C-alpha cells in the first residue's frame, strides 16, 4: 500500500476531454497523427509491442497494414512472429523501438497488465494511436492518465475487449433499449475458473533463460528474482503483474450490460471472498463482488453481482441449458418482463427467458451500425478517418475501472467501499485509497 495519490479527477478529466475533442475535430487534415500527407486509404505504419503470447495470437489481425517494428522481451516467446515477419526489425525495449521509429503511426500493446500504461503513455506522448489489450491499466490512476493523455493528444484508441465489435452486443443493446426485459435492476456475471493455485511467492532463484530480459519484463514493477511461476503466461494470478479474473474478464463479460444499460461508475463495492483470503501476492480463489450503480437518466439503480471461482446460484438460470463454455463465462440481465442470458465475449448467443417471453417478443430492426472486419479493424478505420472506435479509452477506461474497483474490494473482504468517481477516491476507507496508484520503479515513471 502507498499513500493516497494525486489522481486525475473525473470532473477534471471530462473538462480536458471536451477541450481536447474540440481541438481534435479542428485539426484536420493531421487528424491521422501522421507526419506525411496521406489518404485515409493508405496503410498505417504499425509497431507491435508484445509480439509473443497474446500479441503473437493477434498479430495477423493487423497484418494488412505495414508492420514496421516488433518488440518483445522474450525472444523465444516471440519467435513465430519474428519468423513470420523476418524482414521487420525487432527489439527488446519498447523505448528503443519508439526512438528508432519516430515516424510510425500507431502502436499495439499486448504485454502483461503491469506494463500496459507505461508503454501506451510513451506512445501517446509521441502522438501515436494506440490499441491496448484489456485491462487498460494495472491501477485506476494509470487508467485516468491514459484517458487524459489520449484526449489531449487527439489520438485514436481502442481497448482490446474484442466482443465490443460483435453483432451480438449490438443485439443486446437494441433489445434492452427496445424494452425486451422492461426495467432492469439486477445483473449477474460469472467466470467459474479460479486463477492460480494459491501457492505463496517462490523462494528459490532459478537462472533467467538466455532468451528473456527479466529486468525489462519487470518494467515498472518492483525488482524480484525471476521464476517460472510468473512467466510465461502465469503472471495474471500475481497481484504485482496481473489483475486476476476481474481484470481479465470484466471488460468482456460485463461489457454488454454496461453498454446496454448505460452504466457509469458504481457508488458502492463489496467483496466476499471464500477459501484463501487475499494476500499481497495472490488474489482470492473464490469471490463474489457486488457493485451498486446509481440511477442514470430514466434508468433506475442497478446491482451487478460478479462471481468468480464457482458458478452462482441464480434461480432464473435453472430453466436454461448452458453449454460448457457459457457455464464457465457468462451473464444474465434480470428485468421485470424477463431475463436475457449471454456468453462471454460481446454478449455471445443472447437468449431471452422465459421461453414464453422469448416467443412473444418481436425483435426490433437493427439500429446500431455493425462493425465490418472486427475490433482491430474498427480501430484501424478510426486511425484513418478520425471517427473514434467503439471501445476507445473514453468507454474502455471507465469499464476497466469497474474491474479494478472489484480488485481493490477483494483486498478488504466484507467491507463496503464507497466510491466517489468524480474525485477518484473512496470516501469511507482511507486504506483503500492507497491502492488507486502503485509505486513505480525508478526510471519507469
N, C-alpha and C positions, 0 to 999 in steps of 0.2 A: 504494500500500500504506500502511496505517496501523498503529498499534500494536495489540497484542492487546487486544480489547475486554473489558469486564466483561460477559460474556454469561450470560444466564439458563441455568442447567444443566438437563439433562434430569431429574435427581433432584429439583431444586427445583421445576421446572415441574409434574411429576406430583403432588408433595405438594400444591401450591397448587391444582392442577386438582381433586384429590379433595375438598379442603375446599370449593372453590367449587361443585362439582357438588352436594354435600350441601346447602349453603345454598340453591342454586337450587331444589332439589326442595321445600324448606320454604317457598319464597317465594310460592306461590300465594295469592291469585289474581293477583298482579302479575308472574307469570311471563312475561307477554307484553311486559313492558318499556313498557307504556302507562300514561300518567297517568290516563286515563279508565277507568272500569269497564266493560268491553265483553265481548261474547260472542265465542268463537273463530270464529264465522261472519262477524263483521264484517270489512270490508275494512281492509287496512293502509294507512296514510299513508306513501308511499314518496318518497324523493328519489333521483334518478339522477345520479351524478357520472361524467361521461364520456358525454354524450348523443349524440356523433357517433361515427364509426368503429364499433368493436365494440359500444359501447353503443347506437348507432343501429340496429344489426342485431338486437339482442336486446330492445329496449325493449318490443316487442309482447308478449313473454312475461310482462311484468309489468303489462300494460295493464288487466287485470281488477281490479287493486287501485286505490287512489286515488293517482295520481302527482301530488304536490303541489308539487314543485320539480325543476328541471332545472339542470344545471351543465356547462359546457364552456368551455375556454379559447379555443376556435376557433369563432367564430360561423358561419363558412361550413360547417365540418365538421358542426356540429350543426343546420344549417338545417332539414333534413327533420323532425327530432324537434321542433324549436321550432314548425314549421308544423303538425305533427300535433296537438300539444298546445298550441294557440295561446293558451289561457286560463291556462296554467300559467306562473308566473314563472320566469325563468331568470337564472342568474348565471355569472360567470366564475370566481369564487373560492369554493371549497367551504367555506371558513371563514365567509364572509359568509352563505352558504346555511344553515349549521348555526346560526348566531346568529339568523338571521331566522325560522327554523322550529324552535323548540325542542321542539315537540310531535310531530314526526314519529316514526314507529315504527321505520323501517328505512332503510338506505342501500345502494344498489347501486353498486359501484365498478368501472368499466370503462375505466380510464385506462391509460397506459403503465406498465410494470412498476415503474419507479423511484419512482412516486408512490402505489402501492398502500398501502404501510404507513402513510404519514403521514395519508392520508385515512381509512383504515379505523380506525386507532387513535383519531383525533379523534372519529369516530362512536361507537366502543365506549366511550370515556371519558364520552360523553354518554348512555350506556345505550341505544344504538340497535343493533338487529340489523343484521348486515352480510352481504352477498353480494359476494365479491371474485373477479374473473376470475383465472385462473391466469397465472403462478405467484403464490402468496400474497404474496410479497415479493421484493425485489431482493437480499437477503442473509439469511444464516441468523440473525443476531442479531435482525433485524426479524421473521422468522417466529416466533421464540420469544416476542418481546414481544407479538405479536398473539395467540398461543395463550394466554399468561398473562393478558392483559387480558380476553379474551373469557370465560375461565373465572371470573375474579374478578368480572366484572360479571354473569355468568349470562345473557348474550345468546345468541341463536341465530345460527349462522354457516353458511356454505356456500362452498366453493371452486368456481370455475366450470369444473370438468372434467366437462362435461355427460354424458359417457358413463357416469359412475358411477351414473347413474339408469336406464340402458338395461336391457332384459331380457337382452341377450346377456352382459353382465358377470356377471349372476346365474347364467346357464347355465355360464359358465366356472368360477365358484367351486363350483357344485353338482357339476359333472363332476369337477373336481380333487379335491374333498373326498370324492367317492364312489369315488375310486381309478381313474378312467378311464385315467390315464397311469402309474399306480404312483408310485414315488418320483421326484420332480422335483428335479434338481440343477443344471439349466442352463436359462437363458432368454436369448434373443437378441431385441433390438429394433432397429428401423431407421427412419430418416427420411432419404431419399436426396437431398433438395434442400439445397444449402448456403444460408446466409443471408448476404446482402451480396455484393459483388463484389470484396472485398479491397482497395479503394482506401483511401488514408490520409485523415486528417482534412482537410476542405477548408480552404483558407486565405483564400478570398475572403469578403466580408461583404455579401451582397445585403440589400436592405431587408426588414424584417419586414412581412408583409402586414398591412393595417389590421384585418383580422378576427381576428388572432391576438394573444393576450397572451403573448409569448415568455417573459417572466420567470416568469409563473405556470406555463407549460408546463414550464420547468426545475424548478420546485419545489425539492426538497432538493438537487438536483444542482448541481455547481459551475458557475459562470457561464461561458458560451462564446457566441460570436456565433451568431445564427440562421443556418440554412442549409437549403434544401430537401432536402439529403441525409439529414436527420433526420426531417422531418415533411412531409406526413402519412404514416403507416404504414411508415416506413423505419427507425424507431428500434430495432427488435428486434435488428438486427445490430451495434449500437453498444453497447459494454460499459457506458458511463455510464448508459444508459437501459433497455436490454433485457437479456435473459439468453439470447439466441441460440436455437438449435434446442432445446437441452436444456430451457430454461425454458419454451419454448412447447409442447413435445411430450411430455416425460416424464410429466407429470400426466395425459396422455391414454393414451399407448401402453403405459406400464409399469403403469398402474393395475390392469388385470385380474390380472396375475401377482402384483403387490404384495398385492392383497387375497386372492386365491385361496390363495396360499402363506403368508399371514400374515407377510410380511416385516416387519422392523423397521428398523434403521439399518445400513448397511454398516460394516464394520470397516476395509476397505482399498479404495482407489480409485486406479486407474492409467489415465492417458490417453496415447494415442499419436496425435499429430497428423501429418497429411500435408499436403503443399503448403505454403501460407503458415502460418507459425507464429503463435501467439498474440501479440498486441500489446496495449498498454494501451488501445487504442481498439477493436479488432476481434477477433472470435473466429476460430479456425482454420476454414478452409472444409471440411476433412475431418478427422474424428477418430473413434477407437474408444476407448470408455471401458469399463473392466472394474470392476465392483463385486463385492466379496466380502461376502455376507451371512452372518451366523453361524447356527448351528443354533438352532432355537426350538421348544420343546415336543417333539413327536415328529418334527419335521421336520429334515432334515439341512442342512448348509450349502448355499447356493445361489450360483452365479456368474451374474451378469447382465452381458451384453455389449451395449452400446449403440453402434450405428454410425450416423454421420450424414455426409451428403455423398456417399455411394456405397452401393450395395447389398452386403450382406455375403455372403461365401462360406460358406454353410451347407449341408452335404450333404443334410440332411433336406428342404430346400426344393426340391431338384431334381425331386422327383416330384409337386409340386403346381403347378397353374396359377393364378398370382396375377393378378388384374385390375390395370389400370394404377394404380388408387388404392392397393391393398394392396401393390403393389411399391414404391410411394412411402413408405408408412407402415404398419407392422405389427409383429407379434411372433410368436415361436414358443417354446413351452414344451416342453422335451425331457425325457421320462420313461423309466423302464425298460421300460414296456409300450407306449409310443407317444408321439406328439407332438400338440400342439394348436397350430394356426396361426390367427391372427385379424388383423383390420384395425385401424384407428387408434383410434377412439373407443369405449371401453367394450367392447372385445373383439368388435367387429362381425364378423358372419358366422363364428363359430368352427367349425373343422373338425378332425376327428381324423385323424391319419396313423399308419401307412399305411392304405390302403383296407381291408385285411383287419381291422385293429383297429377301424376305423370301423364296419364291418358287424357285428362280433360284440358291440360294446359296447352294452349295454342302458341307455338313458338313465334316470336316476333321476327320481322325481317332483319337482315344484317345491317346495322347502322355504324359499326366501328370498322374502319378500314383494316383489312388484313395486311399482313407483313410478307411481301414476296421475298423469298430467299432465306428467311430466317433471321435470327437475332444478330449475328455478326454483320450480316448484310444490311440490317437496319442501321447499324452504327456507321458502316462504310458509306451508305447513302447519305447519312446526316453529315459526315465529314465533307461530302462533295456538294450538297445543296444547302447546307446551313440550317435545315429544319431539325430540331432535336429528336434524338432517338427515343423510343418508348420507355426505356428504363434508364434514362440519363440520371446523373447524380442527384438532381433535384427530386426525383422519385426514389431512386435506389438508395440514396443516403438515408432518408427517414425510415425506409423499410429495414435497412441494416441496423439502424439504431434500436428498433424493436428487438432484434435478435440480441444485441449487445446488452440491452437493459435486462433481458432474461438471464444472460450470463452473470451479470452482477447480482441479480436476485438469488441465484443459486449459492453465492458466497454467504448470504445472510439468510440461511434457511429459516422459514417460518416467520420472517419479519417483513411486514408490508413496507415497501418503499414508495414514497410519494414523490412523483416526478414533475418538475416544473420545466417543461420543454423550452419555453420562451427564454428562460435564464440558464438553461442547461445545468440544472442542479437538483439534487434530492433535497426537499425542504425539511425532512424529518430524520435524516440519517447522515451525519457528517462523515462517518467512516466510509459509507458507500460512495460519497463524492470523491474519495481517494482513488477510486477505480475508473474514473472517467478519462484519465490520462495516464500514460506509463512513462517511467524513466527511459531515456534514450541514451544508448552508448555514445560516448564522445566521438565526434566526427560523423554521426549519422542523423543529427537533428535537423 
